[in-house]
Amino acid sequence: MTRSVGRAVNPAGESSSRIFFVIILAMTTFFLNCHSEDLSPETAATIIEPTPAPAEAPQPISTPPKKENNWDTFTEKQFKELLADQPENPRVWQELGRFYWEHQEIEGRSKKENSLLAKNALRKALELDPANRTSYDLLNRVYGDLVYDDASLLPEREALLKNAMDQFPDLPWPSYQLGLIYFDYWRQGQKAEEYAKQALKLSVKADDAWNHFQVLQLLGRIYMGRGDAVQAEKYFIEAATKLEEQKKENNYNYPACPYSALGKLYTMLGKPGKAAKSFMDAADLEPHQSRKQALAAYKSYVVADYANALKYIDRALAIESENSYREFKGYILLFMRKYEKARVWFEKSLSKDPADLGACVGQGHLAIINKDYGLASELFHSVKDKAEEKFRDELQNGNSIPGAYDLARLTVEMVNLGLAWIEANQNRHETAIKYYDKILDLNSENLLAQLGKANSLGGANRLDEAEKAYRQILAKYPENPHALSELGRILFSRGLDEEAEEYYKRALKIDSAHYTCPYEGLGLVYLKRGKTDLAARNFKKAIKIGPDMEYKKYNGLAKIYINEGKYKKAGELLKKSIENFPYDDEAKELMKKLDAAIRAKQGK
């Protein structure tokens, strides 16, 4: 295996059917802020990938060879023959070191063995020519490979870099590399910052765009590790700006690291919209990286941007036919309400792997949509323990497959959400709350679980707790239509009609095309005030948007029709109400009232 090397430095109760609504219509807030890494600042700062170097023009060699040689064509045997003739020629030792480092499979030797040979050759080159910049550069790279597996060599690398700083005080990369060592290995943030800021000054003075770009990222990571999000964001944005400048000026393939770093920072700060945008920018810069595409898809999915989620997961699938990507595409289509297409992708996943957990969970959610709660429960319980075990393994071992951690976590959360929805849809709210709590214990920022728990608290008539939960959600997400509408429902139940009306109207300003609950709530408010025309108009709107969910809209309109003597229409509405939610006593009482009215009309 031959490695292509550039010359730049490279660092190492009531209305429980609203729960069913969540899975279909409240997707604008699905998994907001909850997936992708619940990270401490320190962890987040250290997992950002080191920046690879782009291919650059060769730097001048400080010691010219005695004669011109086409070094790229040399074999190990030719180098040794040349050294037999010129044992004190530092250039030959340098190129031999480069040869060993770039060619990792020579005569059956391991990569580490060749790297050690490269180290020895380059140290010899520097012994003969202590002022050779290229030898310092190459030797630092070799140490970068070696210390990855053998941290005992870090002091040697540190000494090399400090010698380079003394020899070449104008070069930015030695101080930058020392900053990396002190941050990534020694965990000394203050010392790392000192070296990084020194490198920043030198890179600006030298007009060294590549090292300037790298140092800005390192400073962002250092401040992120301290929890100083403002300064971290500043440096990451500067690095992204530098990247865009270089894209316009040359053909270097600068990596997408600053955008990935911003995405992780925004995730940690609870800004999922900005996180999704940053991860999409990273994916666009590195279109052949399946992991970048999958993360962009996942983050888009978190903020319910399903069009982009579908776009990027299709890109990931085009690069790598990974089964987890297939099941994830099924989830995206599920929440786009393209149920048959979702079913097809879940079946594709299962055809590749009959034991695929995520696809099985997806089928469980399709069963919920069909109100086949028995089948859904069976599917969820069949994979629950295995899904939790897989997530623990990914948490412990890291991402062996791109996106594996995120998708393993998603599977666990979707299992518990499904079980919670089954319980809530059958008016068993206390049990539903236990499942929501399991999700929130795993991730307290899971908005969908917060909304579901608040809804079930209301359904269990724990209204004070429900109101508190909705107000906490609105404090962080003031434009969440579900929380606004449900808080309106609680206020209405307490006789605060005007306040309830205000919250319903606020919810409709945010989503008037897909959300039934605010229309239903306004219908109840107007019915109570005797404004039957306005009430009927809102009930009809709610029914048109979501005929197969909710029930109070049917009950409210049925009351109006009973009073108007439209008994047949009233009966049809009440049957649909009971079909949507068979646990509702109000519809049954209205049915009795309707029967009595019909009998009275018939004179019986």
C-alpha positions in Angstrom: 0.0 0.0 0.0 1.4 3.4 -1.0 0.4 6.6 0.7 0.3 9.9 -1.3 1.9 12.5 0.9 1.8 16.3 0.7 4.4 18.5 2.3 2.2 20.4 4.7 2.1 19.4 8.3 -0.7 17.0 9.2 -1.9 16.8 12.9 -2.5 13.6 14.3 -56.8 10.7 30.5 -58.2 13.2 28.3 -57.4 13.4 24.7 -54.9 10.6 24.9 -55.3 10.2 21.2 -53.2 13.3 20.9 -50.3 11.0 21.5 -51.0 9.2 18.3 -51.1 12.7 16.7 -47.4 13.1 17.8 -46.2 10.3 15.6 -48.0 11.6 12.6 -48.2 15.4 12.8 -46.0 16.8 15.5 -43.0 15.8 13.6 -41.8 19.4 13.2 -40.3 19.0 16.6 -39.3 15.3 16.4 -36.1 14.5 18.4 -35.3 18.2 18.5 -32.0 18.5 20.3 -31.7 15.0 21.5 -29.8 12.8 19.3 -26.5 13.2 18.2 -24.3 13.3 21.1 -25.2 14.3 24.6 -21.7 15.6 25.2 -19.8 17.3 27.9 -17.8 20.2 26.6 -14.6 18.3 27.2 -15.8 15.2 25.3 -17.2 17.2 22.5 -13.9 19.1 22.1 -11.8 16.1 21.9 -13.8 14.0 19.5 -13.6 16.5 16.6 -11.5 14.8 14.0 -7.9 16.0 13.5 -7.5 17.9 10.2 -5.9 16.0 7.3 -3.6 18.0 5.1 -4.4 18.9 1.5 -2.0 18.2 -1.3 0.4 21.1 -1.6 3.4 22.1 -3.7 6.7 20.7 -2.4 8.7 22.9 -0.1 12.3 23.6 -1.1 14.9 21.2 0.3 17.5 22.9 2.4 20.3 20.5 1.4 20.5 19.8 -2.4 21.5 16.3 -3.5 24.9 15.8 -5.2 23.1 14.9 -8.4 19.5 15.1 -9.5 17.6 11.9 -8.8 14.0 10.8 -9.5 13.4 9.8 -5.9 9.9 8.5 -6.5 11.2 5.7 -8.7 13.8 4.5 -6.1 13.6 1.1 -4.5 14.8 0.3 -1.1 17.8 -1.5 -2.7 18.7 1.5 -4.7 18.6 3.8 -1.6 21.0 1.4 0.2 23.3 1.3 -2.8 23.4 5.1 -2.9 24.0 5.3 0.8 26.9 2.9 0.5 28.4 5.5 -1.9 27.2 8.6 0.0 26.7 7.7 3.7 26.9 11.3 4.9 24.4 12.7 2.4 21.4 14.0 4.4 19.2 14.2 1.4 19.5 10.5 0.7 18.7 9.7 4.4 15.7 12.0 4.2 14.3 10.4 1.0 14.9 7.0 2.4 12.8 8.0 5.5 10.1 9.3 3.2 10.2 6.1 1.2 9.7 3.9 4.4 6.9 6.1 5.6 5.0 6.2 2.3 5.4 2.5 1.5 3.8 0.7 4.3 4.2 -2.9 3.0 7.8 -3.7 2.2 9.2 -7.3 2.4 6.4 -8.3 4.8 7.3 -5.7 7.4 4.5 -4.2 9.4 3.4 -0.5 9.1 4.9 0.2 12.5 8.2 -1.5 11.6 8.5 0.7 8.5 7.6 3.8 10.5 10.4 3.0 12.9 12.8 2.6 10.0 11.5 5.9 8.6 12.1 7.5 12.0 15.7 6.3 12.3 16.5 7.4 8.7 15.1 10.9 9.3 16.8 11.3 12.6 20.0 10.5 10.8 19.2 13.1 8.2 18.7 15.7 10.9 21.9 14.6 12.6 23.7 15.4 9.3 21.7 18.6 8.6 20.1 20.1 11.7 18.7 22.9 9.6 16.6 20.8 7.2 13.0 21.9 7.4 11.6 19.1 5.3 13.3 16.4 7.5 11.7 18.0 10.6 8.3 18.0 8.8 8.5 14.4 7.7 9.8 13.2 11.1 7.0 14.9 12.9 4.5 13.1 10.6 6.2 9.8 11.3 5.9 10.4 15.0 2.3 11.3 14.5 1.7 7.8 13.2 3.8 6.1 15.8 2.4 7.9 18.9 -1.1 6.9 17.9 -0.2 3.3 19.0 2.7 4.1 21.3 2.3 7.1 23.5 5.7 6.5 25.1 7.2 8.2 22.0 5.4 11.5 22.8 8.3 13.0 24.7 10.5 12.4 21.6 8.0 14.1 19.4 7.7 17.0 21.8 11.5 17.4 21.9 11.6 17.3 18.0 9.0 20.1 17.8 10.8 22.3 20.3 14.0 21.9 18.4 12.1 22.9 15.2 10.8 26.0 17.0 14.4 26.9 18.0 15.8 26.2 14.5 12.9 27.9 12.6 11.3 30.6 14.9 9.3 31.9 11.9 7.5 28.6 11.1 4.0 28.2 12.6 3.6 24.5 12.4 5.9 23.4 15.2 4.0 25.5 17.8 0.7 24.4 16.3 1.7 20.7 16.6 2.9 21.3 20.2 -0.5 22.9 20.9 -2.2 19.7 19.6 0.0 17.5 21.8 -0.7 19.5 24.9 -4.4 19.5 24.2 -5.0 16.0 22.9 -2.5 14.1 24.9 -1.3 16.0 27.9 -4.7 17.6 28.5 -3.1 20.9 29.4 -5.5 23.5 27.9 -3.7 26.6 29.0 -0.3 25.5 27.6 -2.1 24.3 24.4 -3.6 27.7 24.0 -0.3 29.5 24.5 1.3 27.4 21.7 -1.8 27.8 19.5 -1.9 31.6 19.8 1.8 31.7 19.0 1.2 29.6 15.9 -1.7 31.9 14.9 0.5 34.9 15.0 3.2 33.2 13.0 0.8 31.8 10.4 -0.7 35.3 9.9 2.7 36.8 9.5 3.8 34.1 7.1 0.5 34.3 5.2 0.3 30.5 5.7 -3.3 29.8 5.0 -3.2 26.1 5.7 -1.7 26.4 9.2 -3.8 29.4 9.9 -6.9 27.3 9.1 -5.7 24.5 11.4 -4.8 26.7 14.3 -8.2 28.4 14.2 -9.8 25.0 14.6 -7.5 24.0 17.5 -8.4 27.2 19.3 -12.1 26.4 18.8 -11.6 23.0 20.3 -9.7 24.4 23.2 -12.4 26.9 24.1 -15.1 24.3 23.5 -13.3 22.1 26.0 -13.6 24.9 28.5 -17.2 25.4 27.8 -16.7 28.8 26.3 -19.1 28.4 23.5 -18.9 32.0 22.3 -15.1 31.9 21.7 -15.3 28.4 20.3 -18.0 29.5 17.8 -15.9 32.5 16.9 -12.8 30.4 16.0 -14.8 27.7 14.2 -16.5 30.3 12.0 -13.2 32.0 11.3 -11.8 28.6 10.2 -14.8 28.0 8.0 -14.3 31.5 6.5 -10.7 30.7 5.8 -11.8 27.5 4.2 -14.2 29.3 1.8 -11.5 31.8 0.9 -9.0 29.0 0.0 -11.6 27.2 -2.0 -11.9 30.3 -4.2 -8.1 30.9 -4.5 -6.8 27.4 -5.2 -7.7 23.8 -5.9 -6.7 22.4 -2.5 -9.2 19.9 -1.1 -9.7 21.5 2.3 -11.5 19.2 4.7 -14.9 20.0 6.2 -13.7 19.9 9.8 -14.8 23.4 10.9 -18.4 22.8 9.7 -18.4 19.4 11.6 -17.1 21.2 14.6 -19.8 23.8 14.4 -22.4 21.1 14.1 -21.2 19.4 17.3 -21.0 22.7 19.1 -24.5 23.7 18.1 -25.8 20.3 19.1 -24.2 20.7 22.5 -25.8 24.2 22.8 -29.2 23.0 21.9 -29.4 24.7 18.5 -30.4 21.8 16.3 -31.3 24.0 13.3 -27.8 25.5 13.1 -26.3 22.0 13.8 -28.2 20.5 10.8 -27.1 23.3 8.5 -23.4 22.9 9.6 -23.5 19.1 9.1 -25.0 19.6 5.6 -22.3 22.0 4.7 -19.7 19.4 5.9 -21.4 16.8 3.8 -21.4 19.0 0.7 -17.7 19.6 1.1 -16.9 15.9 1.3 -19.5 14.3 -0.9 -17.7 11.0 -1.0 -17.7 10.4 2.7 -20.6 8.2 3.7 -20.4 9.2 7.3 -20.7 12.9 6.5 -23.8 12.2 4.4 -25.3 10.0 7.1 -24.8 12.6 9.8 -26.3 15.4 7.6 -29.3 13.1 7.0 -29.6 12.4 10.7 -29.4 16.0 11.8 -31.9 17.1 9.2 -34.2 14.4 10.5 -33.8 15.7 14.0 -35.3 19.0 13.0 -38.0 17.4 10.8 -36.3 18.5 7.5 -37.3 15.3 5.9 -36.6 16.4 2.3 -32.9 17.0 3.2 -32.8 13.9 5.4 -33.9 11.8 2.4 -31.4 13.6 0.1 -28.4 12.9 2.3 -29.3 9.3 3.3 -29.7 8.5 -0.4 -26.2 9.9 -0.9 -24.9 7.8 1.9 -26.5 4.7 0.4 -25.0 5.5 -3.0 -21.5 5.4 -1.4 -22.0 2.5 1.0 -24.8 -0.1 1.0 -25.1 -0.2 4.8 -28.2 -1.8 6.3 -28.5 0.8 9.0 -28.9 3.4 6.3 -31.7 1.4 4.8 -33.6 1.3 8.0 -33.0 4.9 8.6 -34.4 5.8 5.2 -37.5 3.8 6.3 -37.8 6.0 9.4 -37.6 9.2 7.3 -40.3 7.9 5.0 -42.4 6.9 8.0 -42.4 10.5 9.3 -43.0 11.8 5.9 -46.2 9.7 6.1 -45.1 7.7 3.1 -46.0 4.5 4.8 -45.9 2.1 2.0 -42.5 3.3 0.9 -41.3 3.1 4.5 -42.6 -0.5 4.6 -40.6 -1.3 1.5 -37.4 -0.1 3.0 -37.9 -1.8 6.3 -38.5 -5.0 4.3 -35.3 -4.4 2.4 -33.4 -4.1 5.6 -34.9 -7.3 6.9 -34.2 -9.2 3.7 -30.5 -8.3 4.2 -30.6 -9.1 7.9 -33.7 -10.9 9.3 -32.5 -9.9 12.8 -32.4 -6.1 12.0 -33.6 -4.4 15.1 -34.4 -1.0 13.6 -36.5 -2.3 10.8 -38.5 -4.4 13.2 -39.1 -1.3 15.3 -40.2 0.5 12.1 -42.7 -2.2 11.4 -44.0 -1.7 15.0 -44.7 1.9 14.3 -46.5 1.1 11.1 -48.7 -1.3 13.2 -49.5 1.7 15.5 -50.6 3.7 12.6 -52.9 0.8 11.6 -54.0 0.7 15.3 -52.9 -2.8 15.6 -51.6 -2.3 19.1 -51.2 -6.1 19.8 -48.8 -6.6 16.9 -47.0 -3.3 17.6 -46.4 -4.4 21.3 -45.2 -7.8 20.2 -42.7 -6.3 17.8 -41.4 -3.8 20.3 -41.0 -6.3 23.1 -39.3 -8.8 20.8 -36.4 -6.4 20.2 -36.4 -4.2 23.3 -33.6 -6.0 25.3 -31.4 -6.5 22.2 -31.8 -2.9 21.2 -30.7 -1.7 24.6 -27.7 -4.2 24.6 -26.6 -3.0 21.1 -26.8 0.7 22.3 -24.7 -0.1 25.3 -22.1 -1.8 23.1 -21.9 1.2 20.7 -21.7 3.5 23.7 -18.8 1.5 25.1 -17.0 0.7 21.8 -17.6 3.7 19.7 -18.9 4.0 16.1 -17.6 0.9 14.3 -20.1 1.7 11.5 -20.8 5.3 10.4 -23.8 6.6 12.4 -24.0 3.3 14.4 -24.2 5.1 17.8 -26.9 7.5 16.6 -29.0 4.7 15.0 -28.6 2.4 18.0 -29.8 5.2 20.3 -32.6 6.0 17.9 -33.8 2.4 18.0 -33.9 2.3 21.8 -35.8 5.6 21.9 -38.2 4.5 19.2 -39.0 1.3 21.0 -39.9 3.1 24.2 -41.8 5.8 22.3 -43.8 3.2 20.6 -44.6 1.4 23.8 -45.6 4.7 25.4 -47.9 5.6 22.5 -49.5 2.2 22.7 -50.3 2.7 26.4 -51.4 6.3 26.0 -53.6 5.6 23.0 -55.4 3.0 25.2 -55.8 5.5 28.1 -53.2 3.9 30.2 -51.3 7.1 30.9 -49.4 6.1 34.1 -47.8 3.2 32.3 -47.0 5.5 29.3 -45.3 7.9 31.6 -42.9 5.2 32.8 -41.8 4.6 29.2 -41.3 8.3 28.6 -39.2 8.5 31.7 -36.9 5.7 30.4 -36.2 7.9 27.3 -35.7 11.0 29.4 -33.3 9.1 31.7 -31.3 8.3 28.6 -31.6 11.8 27.2 -33.4 14.5 29.1 -33.5 16.8 26.0 -35.7 14.4 24.0 -38.4 16.8 23.1 -40.8 14.2 21.8 -40.6 12.3 25.1 -41.1 15.5 27.0 -44.2 16.3 25.0 -45.6 12.8 25.3 -45.0 12.8 29.0 -46.7 16.1 29.5 -49.7 14.9 27.4 -50.0 11.7 29.5 -49.7 13.8 32.8 -52.8 15.7 31.5 -54.5 12.5 30.5 -53.9 11.1 34.0 -55.5 14.3 35.4 -52.2 15.4 36.9 -52.9 18.9 35.5 -50.5 20.9 37.7 -47.6 18.7 36.6 -48.7 18.8 33.0 -49.0 22.6 32.9 -45.5 22.9 34.5 -44.1 20.5 31.9 -45.6 22.4 29.0 -44.4 25.8 30.3 -40.9 24.3 30.7 -41.0 23.2 27.1 -42.2 26.6 25.9 -39.5 28.4 27.9 -37.0 26.7 25.6 -39.1 26.3 22.5 -41.6 29.2 22.5 -42.9 28.3 19.1 -43.7 24.7 19.6 -47.3 24.4 18.4 -48.0 21.2 20.3 -47.0 22.6 23.7 -49.0 25.8 23.0 -52.1 24.0 22.1 -51.9 21.5 24.9 -51.3 24.3 27.4 -54.4 26.0 26.0 -56.4 22.8 26.6 -55.3 22.7 30.3 -56.2 26.4 30.7 -59.6 25.7 29.1 -60.3 22.9 31.5 -59.7 25.4 34.4 -62.2 27.8 33.0 -59.6 30.3 31.6 -61.2 30.5 28.2 -59.6 33.7 27.0 -56.1 32.5 27.8 -56.8 29.2 26.2 -58.1 30.9 23.0 -54.9 33.0 22.9 -52.7 29.8 23.1 -54.7 28.0 20.4 -54.4 31.0 18.1 -50.6 31.2 18.7 -50.3 27.5 17.8 -52.2 28.1 14.5 -49.9 31.0 13.5 -47.1 28.5 13.5 -48.9 25.6 11.9 -52.4 26.1 10.5 -52.2 23.4 7.7 -51.4 20.2 9.5 -52.3 20.5 13.1 -55.8 19.6 14.3 -55.7 20.3 18.0 -55.8 24.1 18.0 -58.9 24.0 15.7 -60.6 21.5 18.0 -59.7 23.7 21.0 -61.1 26.8 19.4 -64.3 24.9 18.5 -64.7 24.0 22.2 -64.1 27.6 23.3 -66.7 29.0 20.9 -69.2 26.2 21.6 -69.0 27.1 25.3 -69.7 30.7 24.4 -72.7 29.8 22.3 -71.0 30.8 19.0 -72.1 27.7 17.2 -71.2 28.9 13.7 -67.6 29.6 14.7 -67.5 26.4 16.7 -68.7 24.3 13.7 -66.3 25.9 11.3 -63.3 25.0 13.6 -64.5 21.5 14.2 -64.9 20.9 10.5 -61.5 22.2 9.8 -60.0 19.9 12.5 -61.9 16.9 11.0 -60.7 17.7 7.5 -57.0 17.9 8.5 -57.0 14.7 10.6 -60.1 12.6 10.3 -58.5 9.5 11.9 -57.3 11.1 15.0 -58.8 13.0 18.0 -62.4 12.7 19.1 -63.6 15.9 20.8 -64.0 17.6 17.5 -66.5 14.9 16.5 -68.3 15.2 19.9 -68.5 19.0 19.7 -69.9 19.0 16.1 -72.3 16.2 17.1 -73.7 18.3 19.9 -74.4 21.1 17.4 -76.1 18.7 15.0 -78.2 17.1 17.8 -79.4 20.6 18.8 -80.2 21.4 15.2 -82.0 18.1 14.7 -79.5 16.7 12.3 -79.6 13.3 14.0 -78.1 11.2 11.1 -75.1 13.4 10.8 -74.7 13.5 14.6 -74.8 9.7 14.7 -72.1 9.3 12.1 -69.8 11.7 13.9 -70.2 9.9 17.2 -69.4 6.6 15.6 -66.2 8.0 14.2 -65.4 9.5 17.6 -65.7 6.2 19.3 -63.7 4.5 16.5 -60.9 7.0 17.0 -60.9 6.7 20.8 -63.1 3.9 22.2 -62.3 4.9 25.8 -64.3 8.2 25.7 -67.4 8.2 27.9 -68.6 11.6 26.5 -69.3 10.1 23.0 -71.2 7.2 24.6 -73.3 9.6 26.7 -74.0 11.7 23.6 -75.1 8.6 21.7 -77.6 7.9 24.4 -78.9 11.4 24.2 -79.1 11.1 20.4 -81.1 7.8 20.7 -83.5 9.5 23.2 -84.0 12.4 20.8 -84.7 10.1 17.9 -87.2 8.1 20.0 -88.9 11.3 21.1 -89.2 12.5 17.5 -90.7 9.2 16.6 -93.2 9.5 19.5 -91.9 6.4 21.3 
